[in-house]
Amino acid sequence: MPSSQPPRSAHFADRLLARVRSLGHPLCLGLDPHLPLIPPLFRHENMEPHHPATAEHVVRFLCAVLERYEGHVAVVKPQVAFFEQMGASGFAALEKVIARARELDMLIVLDAKRGDIDSTAQAYAHSLAPESPLHSDAITVHPYLGRDSIEPFTHAAETYGGGVFVLVKTSNPGAADLQDLTCGGRRLFEHVARMLAPSCERLRGSCGWSSLGVVVGAHHTEDAIRIRQLLPHALFLVPGFGAQGADARAAVAGFVPGPSGREGGIVNSSRALLFPPGSHTDDLATWERAIDEARDRAIEALRAATRG
């Protein structure tokens, strides 16, 4: 299939927004290969993480999924932990999956949630470099070591035309344990958002959006609106849509009007897209139909939410 992705530019947000606008929806395909859930069509025995064949079968499964999504999504998000559990063969599998996604003209957000002192962060940020075996267009990081732990990632983003998504308000139930604590009259996640604002403005592209984005869970609609006030040009990476229970309208609560509907980020779904009802089968046609139906439902829900 001929590529419909715009030519590569030096700015992640410009590339991502051009592709999202072209497709008309913000769906991000999460690549979380839960080994017990791999369908019989792609399984090897019990899929134990330590078995040398397991990683090979994960690659077969995820590449088959990617091919069902070719031309349908702008971006995919592999979760590093699911590959790391398989050891060296898992990292080799991650390299292959990233390479295949790139061949299919998909942008890659590496979901690694990095965060460390600045010298270590520089090593983590190398995944944004084109020569990296795990070369990705963007990476997720957490902010709780402070501004200097994020700066190596923003510097790499500027150098290589990449992106950074910083955790601000996450979708897990325990997020409130820290993120909602009141400090100096503001909640902690608001302090994080305010801390990011100067870098966010510095990394704005010609489309108006910044390559410094934030992770904001779909269940927190009022908080998403508040974060949008604090970071008007930050792209949101929104988890929680699909298997975690949030609907499409909640997922785009922090989006704003754009040229052809509400925009301002990407909405991730993983399990609902990888393991939908009817996909646990050893029949290829049945599996393809289940994957395609889940894909189309998610896309249509998000299209309706962004245009409503």
N, C-alpha and C positions, 0 to 999 in steps of 0.2 A: 504493500500500500504506500503511495507517495506520502512524504512527510507533509503535514499541515502545520507543523510547529514553526513559529517565526524564527528568523535567523538568530543565532546566538549573539547576544549583546554583552556588554560589560557589566550589566546590572541585573541581579536576580529578580527583583520585584518587577522590572519591566518585562522580563521574559515570562514570568509566571502570570502576570495580569493579562498580557497579550494572549496567552494560551487559554486562560480561564474565560476571557471575554469571547474568544472565538468559539469555544465549546458551549458557552451559555450556562455553565454551572460550576460550582467550586468543589466538586467531590474529589477527595484524595483517597487513594486506595492504600490502606494499611496492610503491610506485609508482616503479619505476626504468625509464623508457622507453628501453632500449638501441635506438638507431635502426636498426642492422643487423638486429635481431631482430623488428622490427615485421612482423606477418603480411601476406601479399599482400592480404588483404581490406581492410586499412587503409593500405597503402603509397601513397606518391606518388613515382614514379620511384625514384631511389636514396636518398631521404630524407637528402640532404646537410643538415648543420646550418644552413648559411647560406641555404638556399632558403626563400623566404617562405611556401611552402605546407606545409613540413614541420611546423611547430608546429601548424597547423590539423589535420593528420592525426594527430598525437600526441594532441591533445585528443579527437578522434573515437574513437581506440583506447582511451584510458584511461577515458573516460566510458562506453564500451560495457562495459569490464571492471567498472567501479563498479556498473553496473546489474545485472550477474550476481551481485554480492556484496551487493546491498541486502537488509537483514534477516539477513545471515549473519555479518558481522563488526562489532565494536565500533569499530574504529579503522583508519585507513590512514596510511601514512607516505611521502609524496612526498620523493624525494631531489632536492635543489635542483640539484645539479651537472648532471643530465641535462637540465634545463630551461635552465640558465644557458648551456650550450654553444650554444643557439639564439639568444642575444642577447635583444633587447627582445621579440621575438615569443615567445621561450621563457618569459620572465617573465609575459607576458600569458596564455600557455597555462597556466602554473602557477596563476594567479589563477582561471582558468575551472575547472580541475580541482578546486581547493580548494572553490570555490563549489558545484560539482556534488556533491562528497562531503558537504558540509554539508546540501544539500537532501535527501540520502538518509539523513540522521540518523547520519552517521559522524563520529567525532572525528578530528582531524587532528594528527599529530605531524610537524612540519616538520624533516626530517633535513638540517640545515645545518652541524652541528658547528662552531658559532661559538666564538670565544675571542679576546678582545682586552682592551686596557686598559679601565678601567671606563667612561670617557666613550664610547668606541666601542661597548662592550657594551650601553650604554643604548640606542643606536640599533638594534643588532641585536635587542634584547629587545622592540622596538616591534611585532614580528610577533605578539606575544601580545595586543596591544590590539585591541578589537573594530573600531576604525576603520581598522586596517591593511588594505591591499589583499591582503596575504598572511596575513590573520588565521588563526591556528592555535591549537589547544588546548594544544599543548606544542611544545618545541623541543629539539634535541640540542645540547650544548655540550661543549667539552673543557676540562680543568682546569689546564693546565700553565702558565698565567700566574698561578695562585694564587687564593686566596679572593676577593680584591677583583674579579677578573674574572667571578666567578660571581654575586656579590651583586646586580648589576643585573637578572639573570634571575630570581633568587628574589624580588626585590622586585616585578618585573612579574607574576610568578606569583601573589603574594599580592594584588596590586592588581586583577588581571583574572580571577582564578579559573583560571589556567593551570597548566601543568606544565613541568618542566625535567628532562631526562635527561642526566646527566653521564657521559662516557666514563670507565670505571674499568678494565675488562678486556675488550679488544676481540677480535674473532674472527679477525683477520688473522694470518698466520704470523709477521710481524715484531713482533707485540705484545710479545713477550718482550724485545726489544732494550732497551726502557726500563721497561715495566711490571713486569717481574720482577726488576729490579735491587734488591739488598739495600742498604738505607740504615738505619743505626741498629738493625740486627737485624730489620727488617721489610722486606718487598718494597714497592716503590714504590706499587703499586696499593692495598696495605693502608693506606699513609699517606694516599692520596687518599680512601679510604673513611672513615677516621677524621676527616679534615678536614671531610667533608660531614655527619658525624653530627649536630652541633648544628642546622644548618639543616634537616636531614631531620626531626628531631623537631619543630621549630617549624612545619613545613608539614603536619603530620598533620591529617587530616579526621575526620569522624564515623565513617567506616568503619574507622578505625584505620590506614590507609595514608597515606603522605606524597605530596604533589605534587612533591617532589624525588626523582626516581628515578635509576637508574644503568643504564648499558649494560654488559651482561655477556655475552660470547660463549658460544654453546651448547656449544662444544667444551671449555670449562674447567669441568667439573663440580665438581671438588674446590675450585677457586677460587671458584666460585659459592656453595658452601656456606660458605666462609670469609667471603665478602662479606656473606652473609645474617646471619652471626653479628655482624658489625660494624655492619650497617645493617638491623636487624630489621623496620623499617617502610617501607623504600624499595621502590617498585615497580621491577622489573627490565624493561628493554627488551632482549630477547634476539635478536640476529642469529645467523645460522649454520645455521638450520633450513631444510632443503630442498635447494636447489642447492649449498649450501656443505658438505653432507654430514652434518650432525648430525641424529640422530633425535629424536623427540618426547620420550622419557624424559630424554635429556641436556639438552634445551632447558628442561625444567622442574625441573632438579636444585636450583635455588635457591628454588623455591616451597615453601610451607608449608601445612598443613591449614587449610581454610576451611570455611564453612557447607555447601558442596556438593562439596568436593574440594580438591585442591591449588590454591593461588592465590598471587599475589604479583607479577604483571606481565603482559606481553604478549610473544608470540613472533612475530617477523617472518619472513616469507618473501616474496621478490620474484620472481626469475626463474622459480622452479618454478611459480608461480601465474600469472604474466603470459604465459609462453612454454612451456607444457607440451607434451609429445608430442601430436601430432595437431592442434595449433593453427596450424601454418604452412600455411594454406590460404586460398583465396579463396571458400570456401563458408560462408555464415553459420551454417547448422545444424551443420555439422561443427565449426566454431570454438566455438560455444556449448557443444556437448557436451564438447569437450576442456577448456574453462575450468571448466565445472561439475564435471567429474570430478576435476580437480586440486584445486579448492576443497573438495569433499566428502572427498577422501582426507586432506587436511591437517587438516581439522576433526575427522574421526573419530580420526586418530592422536593429536591433542592432547587430545581428550576422554578417550580411553583412558588416556593418560599421566597426566592430572590426577585421574582417578578410581581408578587402579590402586593 
